[in-house]
Amino acid sequence: MTLTIARRLGLLVGLAMDASAMSDAVMHHYSAFIAGTAGWFLAGGLLGLVHFLSLRWSVQRLVAGHALLSLGLQLLRLALTSTAMILTVRLFGAIPLLAGSLGLMAARTGVLLLEVQ
């Protein structure tokens, strides 16, 4: 359908008046989505920081000869991380899980870079 025919049929009446309000609503929705996703990324980063720093400490305990303590720390670390991810996806959905996972991987990279220096 061409623009001229649509105007003659009255299909585009009031479209220009609503465009500004619609654009503002869409932009507000996207900015809220981006802010929420950034929050999940930061939460995942914090979880990743705890996860990978406790892995480092657990390996140090294992090398020092405390195998039982190291095993307990490994189980606790894995239980905490997996529980957090399962609760995130069940309560909030896939997008927060993906953002949190990206934050966790970013924290992994940060901890590895700290270890190299």
N, C-alpha and C positions, 0 to 999 in steps of 0.2 A: 504494500500500500504506500503510495507516495505521500509526501508531506502535504501537498495541496489537497488531495482527497481527504486526508485525515482532518484537516482544518475545516473543510466543508461539512464533514459529518459531525463536527463538534467534539472529536476525540481528544484534542489537545487543549481544550478550554481549561484555564487555570494552571497549566503545567509550569509556566514561567514563575508564577507566584509561589508555588510550592518548592521550587528547585533549591532555593537558599536554605529553607528550613530542613529539607531533606538532606542536603549536604552537611549541615551542622550536626544532624542526628547521626549520620553515618560516621563522620569524623570523631564524634564523641565515643561511639561504639568501638571504633578501631583503636583509639588512644587508650581506652579502658582495657581492651584486649592486650595491647602491647605492654601496658603497665603490669597487668596480671601475669603475663608470661615472663616478664623480667623478674617478678617476685619469685616465681617458681624456679627460674634459673638460679637466682641467688640462694634459695633454700636448698636446691640440689648441690650447689657449690659448697655450702656449709656442711651438708651431709657428707659430701665427697672428701672434704678436708678432714673431718673426723675419721672417716673410713680409712683413708690412705695414711694418715699420720698414725692411727692405731695399728695399721699393718706394719708400718716401720718399727713401731715400738715392740710389736709382737715378734718380729724377726730378730730384733736385738735380744729379746728374752730367750728365744730359741737358741741363738748362737751362744748365749751365756750359760746354757745348760738347763734352763727351766722349761722343759718340754711340755709338762702338764699345764703350766700357766699359759704358755704360748697357745696350746690347743684350746683352752678355755677362752682366751681372748679372740681367737679366730672364730669360734662358734658365736660368741657374743657380737662380734663385728658383722658377720654375715647375717645374723638374725636381725640386728638393728636395721641394716641397709635394706634387706629384702622386705621386712615388715613396713618400713617407710614407703617403699615403692608400691607395694601391694595396696596399702591404704590410700595412697595418692591416686592410683588409677581407679580404685573402687568408689572413692568418695568424690573425686573431682574430674576424672576422665583422662583421655589420652593426651590431650595437649599439655596439661600440667606434668604428666609423666614424661613426655618427650623433653619439655623444657628442663625439668629436674635432672633428667639423665644427661642432657648436654652440660648442665652445671656440674654434675658429678665428674664427667670426663674432663671438663676444664680444670677442676680441682686436682684431678690425677696428673694432668700436665704440669700444673703449678708445683705440686709436691715433687714430681720427678725432676723438674728444673732446680728446685731447692737442693735436692740430693746431689745433683751433678756439681754444683758450686761448692 
